[in-house]
């Protein structure tokens, strides 16, 4: 398989001392004297000599060059020695199977550097040696991987040392998808900053690049060359770095990642689809747009806010393509507009818009209902994608002010299927109303916080809406005969696929039933004409190593359920006895179940990880959760404590990468994290004192069926079993571990 069209080179492995060690190697691994410090950049430094301050890892730069299907990874590792004496150290780096060592160097004087690449069996013996000596299980997370071990090198007193390690590997491919994996610890205590940059070059066009593990920023040099780096703040996020890229097809490329789970009758799937952003250069037109700008001119918009809105409107109109239409609607307690329907953008209409915007003055109240009605009323030009940019800085105060009535206007009376992108300026807005208007119309909400530039935020959203490629998309599951197959998939998220623009990617999550191949069909208005794309995905490659799939699904599901509770607060005086409302109870009980099982906590359920919380008292847990949802999700409709909720839910509903630290914004818009629940592999553990408790046992008070002593032969056998199942990370937690294995509860201590 050569997805990128390159001939794959034959890689010859040359190692120093990496022959099959056998029994002699095992003995050396157990008895060889280690340097004062053992450095594993994916975890931390291990201080063998406890009489000195440890050498610290201060940062790692990972540069990855992928040419075709061959990846060359270079790790630049920075060390610091705080002590007054030179210290010796050696390096251990877990690497994927099939990796080939290409180089190892360090700065300064010392013996000629050398390194050896050890197979996973010998790597495991080295891990066991250090684990038993240090009584620290952290290295067990990498059991099952090969290992690079370096010669001893110096770290100068009160100085630094730079190391460089390079290895090469042939990447695995699954159809048009190629996957890259960089081992790193999932431990929440891991705070070493990493800079990761990836350059991908192929002879075929690259459709999209995706990471389920970390937020990434992507920049295209061309259709066949893409650069990737970690997004802001992602450098200190734990977990292995995973990256996948899809090669372009005739229109839409797609791939499936599956996780088997008999408990749901099949498993979980992640459907990744991508659109190349180079089609326009090839002369293929995008769908034209009809844009209606709806601008709040109530009294609270006076001054700088209205000036910024004018400038944003002018930028948007100027940025329209030939053949596209626009209109401007302004409202306070009344509604007026530039024209009674959108007009073709040309020099004359642009000049008229400039004059109209200049006359706007801020005064009066806020009639959101009538402004939205006027925006939705006109029949759009045939063949154009109708988009509304709706901006407000306040709650509805004039005319029809019912939250339920206004959101139903968008959901049920949007006859022409306009996409209404809403913007809340400041925090005195009805945040769930703006979110509901947007989500009901295949659009999104943006909140412009106090002090932020309205012009920049509105313009940034509109820039993303350039070049519509696939409008009104419909994703269906079909059988081999092309007929619908009800019941094969369920709980598919998002429920409705959004419009796709140039360079967009689509990430769909859900559950599947059975093990027969899945046949999906994606259809819609593709660049101005009806078109459909069919995909067949066998499930033979479903693996527990795709543990990110069910976790991402659960996170989105929790957000959807939380959003439903939030909607129940519309136009209601939420009374104290609402805690017994059966609608609230049903939703909250399912949220608590999913949160506990997957270790995914939100501002409403973070108490589940509190040290004093007894997870065996389910009634008390559900009651506390219901009170949290009623007090926050249902009652808070505006203000900072409402904006933060919408921002959290937006992020969760569209989540495509893991949030291992369970970070979210609190009611004061401060980011907080939960450190007492650990998501590791496909399991979740809750910390209770010095013990980590498997989420599957968190609601049980019975004693463990078996106790396993740390470091014993029985413990090593248990590690082997977890390695075979891709769950070795669960054995790397520090402290006692209470876990479920084959239906039995086992306590490791």
N, C-alpha and C positions, 0 to 999 in steps of 0.2 A: 504494500500500500504506500503510495507516494503522493499524499494529498497536495503538496505544493509543487509537484512536478520536478523535484530535484532527484538526482541519483544519490542515494545514501552512501556515505563513505564507510568503508570497513574500518572499525575501530579496534586497534590492537592494545590490549591491556598489558602494561608493564608496571609492576609494583616492586617496592623494596620490602622484602621480607613478608610478602603477603601470600605465600604458598599455603597449602593446607596444613595448618598447624597440628591438627590432631590432638592427641593426649599431651604431647610436649607443649604445644601452644597453650592448651588449657592451663597447664601447670604454671607457665610463665605469666599468663594473664593474672593468675591468683597471687603469684609471689614476687613479680617484678616490682621494684621500688619506683613509685611514681615521683614526678617532680613536685616541688612545693605547691604548685597550682596546676590544676587541670582545667583547661578552658574549653567550654562547649558554648559557642556563641548563640545557639538556639535555645539555651536554658540559662546558664550563668557560669561563673567560675567556681570551682570546687577547691576549697582550701585544704590540702592534705597536711601541710605544716601549720598547726593551729597556733604556733607561737608568734606568728607575724600577721600583719594586716593583709588581707587577700588582695591579689591583683584583680582589678575590676574591668569589666567589659564596658566601654563608654559609648560604643556605637558600631554599627555594621552597615556597610554599603554593599548591596547586592546588585551587580550589573549582569543582565542576562541578554545574550544575543542569540536569537533564533533565526537560523537560515534554513528554509525548507522545514524539515522535521528534526533538525539537529540543534540542540540548545547548549550553549557554552555559558556556564555560570561562574562568575568571579566574585568572591567574597573578600572585601577589604575590611579587616577587623581591627579596631582600635582598642588598645589596652592601657591601663594606668596603674602605676605602682605607687601607693601613698607612703610606703615605708622608707626608712633611711638606708636600707640595704638592698642591693640588687637581689632579685628573686628569679628562680628558674620556673619555667612553665612549659606545658606541652598542650597540644591542640587535639581535640576530638570533634569531628564534624560528621553527623549522620547525613548520608546521601542516598538518593533513590537507587533501587536495583538497576544494574546495567550502566551505572555511571563509570566514567573513565577518568582517572586523575591526570591532569595535564601540567600542574605546576604548584609549587609551594615556596614562598620566600618570606623573609622577615628583614627588618632594618637592623643596621648595626653589626658589631663584631660578634663572632660566635662560630661554632662549628658549621661546616657546610650544611645548609638545611636539607632535610629529607622528609619524606612522608610515605606512608604505605596505605593502600586501599584494602580493607579487610572485609571478607564476606560476612553476611549477617550472622552466621553461626559464631564466628570468632568475635564479632562485634558484641554479641549477646554475652559472651563470657567476660569481656572487658567491662560491660555494664554491670554484670553481677558482682565483679570484683570490687568496683568502686562503691556500688550500692551497699554491699556488705560491710565495707570498711568505714563508710561515712554514715551508715544507717539512714540513707537518704534515697527514696525511690524515684527521684525526678528523672533519671536516665532511662527508666523502664518505658517511658513514653515512646522511645525510639527503637525499642526492640522490634526486630523484623526488618530494619533497614541496614544497608551496608554502612561502613564507617571508615573515614579517613583519620589516621593517627599520625601525628607529626613527631619529629625529633624534638628534644628539649631545646629551648631557646631562652635567652636572657631578657628580663625586663628591668631596665636601669632604675636605680634608686631615685625616688621622687620624679620619675620620668614616665615616658610613654613608649609603647612599642606598636608598630604597624605590621600586620600580617596580611599576606595575600594568598588565597587558595583558589585554584581554577580546576573545574571538572567539566566533563562533557557527557551528554547522554542523547540517545535517540528517543524522541517523545512518542508516547502512545497516541494512536489515532483511532477514532470511531467514526467511520464515514467521513463527512466533511469537517468534523471537529477534531482539533488537536489540543491535548491537555499538557500543562506544565505544572509541576509540584515542587515547592521549596519547603523542606521540613522546618518547622518552628514549634515551640511549645505552646500548648493551649492554656497553660496556667495563668490565672488572673494576676498572679504576683509578678509576671514577666513584664518588665518595663524598659528593657534595653531598646533604644530607638534604632529603627532600621530605615534605611533609604533603599527602596527597590525600584529599579528602572529596567524596562524590557524593550528591546527593539526587535520587531518581527519583520522579516523579509520573505516574500514568497514570489513564485513565478505566476501564481494565480491571484485573482483579486481576493482581498480579505473582506468578508461581509461584516463581521462584528467581533469585538473582543469583550470578554466577560470574566469577572472574578466573583465567585460566590463567597469568598472569604474576607475580602477587604474592599474598601472604596478605592476606586482607581480613576485616574484622569487619562484620557486617550487623545492622542493627536496624530492625525494622518499626514504623512509626507506625500503619499500617493495612494492609489488604490491597492498597491502591492506592498506598501511599507507603512508600518504603524509603530508609534512609540507610546509606551505606557509607563506611568509612575503611580505610586501610592497617593491617594487623595489626602487633603489636609487632615491632620490628626491621626491618620491610619498607621503611621510609622511605629506607634507604641501599642497598637492593638495586637493581642496575642493570636496564636493559631498559625498553622501552616499557610503559606501563600499559594493559592490556587489560581490558575489562569487558563482560560480556554479561548480559542479563536475558531471562528467558522469561515470556511472558504466560500466565496460567492457562487451562487447558482444563477439560473435564468430568472431573476426576480428575487424571490425570498429563499434564504437558506435556513435550515432548521436542524436541530439535533435534540436528543432526549437523554436525560440522566435519570436513572431509576434506582430506588432504594427498596429492597424487598421487605415486607412486613406481613407475616401471616395474620397478625392481629386485625388488619383491615381487609383481609381477604385477597391480598395481592401486594400492594405497596404504595409508594409515593413516587411521583414523577415531577421533573422540571423540564419543561419544553422551552428551549432557547431558539429564538428566530431572529434573524438580522437582515437588514437592508443595506446594500452598498450605497455610499453617498457620492458615487462618481457617475451615476447614470446621466445626470444633466449635462456633464461635460461630453458625454457621448451623443448628445443631441436628442435624448429622450425627455419629453416635457414632463413637468410635475403638474399636479392638479392646481388650477387657479383658485384664488381665495376671494371671498367677499367679506370684508371686515367692517364691523360696526363698533365704533368707540362710544361707550356710554359713560359720561363723566359727571361726577358729583360736583355741583356748584352751590351747595348749601353753605350757610354762614361759617361753619367750622373749617371750610376749605380756604378761607381767605388768606392771602399772603403767599408765602413761599410754596406751599403745597399746590395751589392752583397754578402758579407759574411753572412748576415742575411738570404738572399734568399737561399743560399746553405744549411744552417742549417735547414730551413723550409722544403726544398725538401727532405733532408735526413730523417727528422722526419716523413714526410708523407709516404715515401717509407717503412720505418721501421714499420709503423703502419698499413700497408695493411694486410688483412687477407689471410690465405692460399687459393689458388685458384683465387686470384685477379691479375690483370695485370696492367702494368704501362709503361710509356715512358717519356723521358725528351727531350724537344725541346728548343734550345737556339737561340736567334736572335738579330741581330743589323741591319745593312743594308742587311745582308744575313741571311739565316736560315740553321741550321744544327741540328742533333738530335742524341741521344744515339743509337737508332735503327730506322729502316724505318717503324716500326709499334710496338704497345705495346707488351711487353713480360711478361711472367709469373713471378711473384715475387718469387725468391728463393735466396739462399745464393750467387749463382754465379751472377745473374742479379743485386742484391743489391750491390755486390762488384764492378761490372762494372759501376754502376751509381755513386758510390762514386768517382771512378777514373775520370769519365767524368766531374762531377761537380767541381772537384779540378782543372781541366784544364781551366775552364772558365775565361776569362779576359774581362774587360769592356772597349769597345772602339767602335767608329763608330756611325751611325745614328739609326733610329727606323723604321723598316719595319713591321708595324702591320698587314697589309693586307696579306703578304705572310706567316707570322708566323701563323695567324689564318687559312689560307687556308691549310697549312700543318697539323695543328692539326685536322681539320675536314675531311681530305681526307681519311684515312685508314678505311676499314670496321671493325667494332668492333667485338670482340669475341661474339659468339651467347650466349644469355641469360644473358649477363652482362650489367650493367647500365653504359653507357659511360659518363665520367665526364672530363671536361677540367678546369684546374686552370690557368688562363691567367693573367700574371702580366706585368705591364709597369709603367715607371715613366715619360713618355713623350708623346707628340703628334706624329702622323705619319709624318715622315719627308723624308722618302725614298720610292721609288716605288709608288704604288697607295695610294694617300693620301686623296682622297675624302671621307668625312664622310659618305655620302649617299651610296657610293659603298661598303665601308667596312661593314656597318651595314646590307646592303642587302645580303652580303656574308653570314652573320650569320643567317639571317631570311629566305632566299630563297634557299641557296645552302648547307644547313646543312642536307645532305641526310640521315645521320645516327642518326639524332636527339641527337647529343651530347649536354650536359648541359655545358655551358661555364660560369663559375664563374670568373668574372673579378676583378682585384685588381689594383687600381690607387695609386701609391706610390708618395707622395708629391702632390703639387697642379698644377704642370705644365703638366696636362693631359687633354685630351678632355673628360670631364665628361659625357656629354650626349651620346657620342659615346659608352663609356664603359657600361653605363646603358642600352642602346638599345641592345647591343650585348647580355648582360645577360638576359634581360627580354624576348627577342625573343626566347631564348633557355631554358626557364623554370629555370632560375638561378638568382643569385643576384650579386650586385656589392658591393665591400668593398673599402673604401677610407682610406689609411694609411697616416695620417697627419704628417707633419714634426715633428721629435722628437719621434714619435711612433715606436715601434719595429715591423719591417716587419715580422719577424719570428713568433712572438706571434700572430699577426693578421691573418696571413695565416693559421697557425696551428689551431687556434680557429675555423675558418670557416670549415676546413676539419674535425675537430672533430665532428661538428654538422652533417656532411654528413655520419656518420657511420650508418651501419645497414639500408640500404634502405628497406622499407616495401611495399610501393605501388608506382610503377612507371607507367608513362603514364596514370595518372588517368583521367577519364572522368565523369563529373557530368551531368546527364540528368534528365529532368522532364518527367515523364510518367503518363499515365492515369491508372485507376484501371485494365484495360485490358493489360497493359504493352506497349501500343503504345504511341508514342510521342504526346504531347499536346501543340501545338504551341500557344503562346500568353498568357499562364497562368502566366509566370514570365518574367521579362524584366530587363534590366540594371543590370545583375548579375555580381558581382565583387568578386574575380578576374575573368576575362574573361576565363582564362585557369587555371585549378587547378594545383598547383605545385606538384612535387614528395613529398611523405611523408616518413619521416624517423622515427626511433625508438623514441617514446615519443612525436612525433609531434602532433599538433592539427590543424584543418582546420576551418577557420572562413570565411563563404561565406555570402555576403549581397546582397540583391536585392529587387525588388518590386514584389508583387503578385497581380493578378486580380481575382475578385470573392471571394467566401467564401467556396468553396468546398475544401476538404482535398488536400494537396499537396503530390504527390508521387515522390520521388527522387530515382534515381539509381546511385550509385557510382561504377565504374568498373575500372579495370586496371590489371597490373601485380602485383599480391599480393604474395610476397615471392616466386617468380619464376614461378607462374602459373596464368593463367587468372581466374579472379574471380569477381563477382559483389555482391553488397550489396544493398538491397532495404529498403526504409524507407517510412512510411506513417505518415503524420503529419496533424491532424485535426486543424482547425483554431478557434475553439470555445474559446480558452484561449488567443486569441489576446487581448492585453490590452494597454492602453496609459501609463501604468506604465513601459512599455518597451520602454520608450522614447529615450533610448540610441541607439536603432536600426536605426531609420531614420537618426540620427545625424552621426553615424559611416558610414552609407552608403553615405551620402552627402559629408563627408570628403574625402572618397576614390574617389568619382566621381569627385570632384574638382581637386584632384591630377591627375587623368587620363586626364582630359581636359587640365590642365596646362602642363602636359608632352607632349601632342599633339602639343601645341603651341611651346614648346621648340624644338620639332623635326623639325618644319618648318624653324628654323634658320640654319639647316645644309646646308653647301655649298652655302649659299646665302649671297649676300651683302644686308643686311636689310636696305632699304631706308626709308627716313622720311615718304613717302607717304604710307608705309606699314600699317599705322594706319587705312587706308581705305580698306585694303585687306579683301574681304568678308569671307575668311577662318578664319582669325584672329578675325574678328568681331563676327562671329557666335559662336566661342568657348568662347570668352571673355564675351559676353552677357549672356551666360548660366552660366558661373562661377560667374558673379556678381549676377545673380538671386539666385543661390543656396547659395552663401555667405551671402547675405542679409537675406534670409528667415531663414536659420539655424544658423546665427551668427557665422559661421566658417570663420575665416579670416587668410590670409597667407601674406607672404612678399609682394605679388603683390596687395592685396586688403585691407590691414590694414587701408588704408586711409578712408574706409567706416565708421569706428568707430571714426574718428577724430571729435572733438567737433564742428569745423566749417563746417563740410561736410553737405550739404543739400541733404538728400536722396530723395527729391521730384524731383530733377533735374537729371533725368535719363540719358539724352544725355551727360551731362557733366561728370557724373560718369563713363559711359562706355568709353568715350574718354580717361579719365585719366587712367583707368584700362588698356586700349589697349596700351597706351604709356609705362606704367610700364612693361607690358609683352614684348613689343618689345625691350625696353632698357635692360631689365634684362634676361628674359627667352630666347629670340631669339639671342641676340648679345653676351652674355657672355658664351663662350664655354670652357674656362679654367681659372685657377687662383682660389684664395680663394673665390671670389664672384661667381664662378661657382660650386665649390665643395659644398658650403652651400646650393645651390638650389637643387642639387641632393640628399643631405642628408635629406632636408625637404620633397622632393617628395617621397623618399623611405619610410620615416616614415609614410607619409599620405597614400600611396598606400597600405601599409600593416597594417594600423591602426586597432587595436582590442580593444583599451581602449580609453575613452574620454580624450579630451584635453581642459578642461573647460576654462583654462586661455588663450587659443589661443597662446601658446608658439611656437616660431620657431627661427631658427638661422638666423641672419642678414648677410649682405655681409662681415662683419668682423668676422664671426663665433662666435658672441656673442648671447646668448639666450635673446630674448625679449618677452614680453607678452603684451596683449591688455586688458586694464582694463575697457574700456568704452562700452563693449558689454557683456551682461550677458546671458549665456545659462542656463535656469532653466526649469526643467521638460521637456516638449517637445516644449517649446517656446523660443524665443530669443528677448531680449530687448536691445535697444541702448540708451545710456545716452546722453541727450541733456540738459545741465544746471542741474537743479534740477529735471528733469523729465526723467523717463524711458519710452521709446516708443516701443510698440510691433512691431516686424519686419513686421507683416502683415499690419500695418498702417504707416510704415516708409516712404513710397512713396506717402503719401496723405497729403494734406495741409488743408483739411476741419476741421471744429471744431468738438469737441466731441458731440455725440448724447445725452449723459447723463453725468452729474457730480454727483459723489457719495462722500459724506463727510466721511473722515476717522473716524472710531469709531462709526458711526451711525448704526441704525438698518439695513438700506439698505446695509451698508458696511458688516455687519456680515452675511447678507443673501448672498451677493456676495461671501464671503469666503466659506460659506457652499457649494455653487454651484461649486466653484473651487476644494474643497475637494472631492466632488463626482466625479469629472473628473480627479483627480490625478494631478491637476495643482495648488495646494495651494502655492507652492513656488513662484509663480508669485505675490502673495499678500504680500510677505515678503520683497520686495524691498523697500529700504529707499528713501523717496522722493515721488513726484507725479508719478502716473502710468497711462499711456494711453494704454489701451488694447482693443482688440476686443473680444466680448462675443456674441455669437449667431448672428453674422453678424452686430452687432452694436458697435460703438466705445464708450468706457466708460472711463472717467477721474476720478481717485481716488485722492483726494487732501484734 
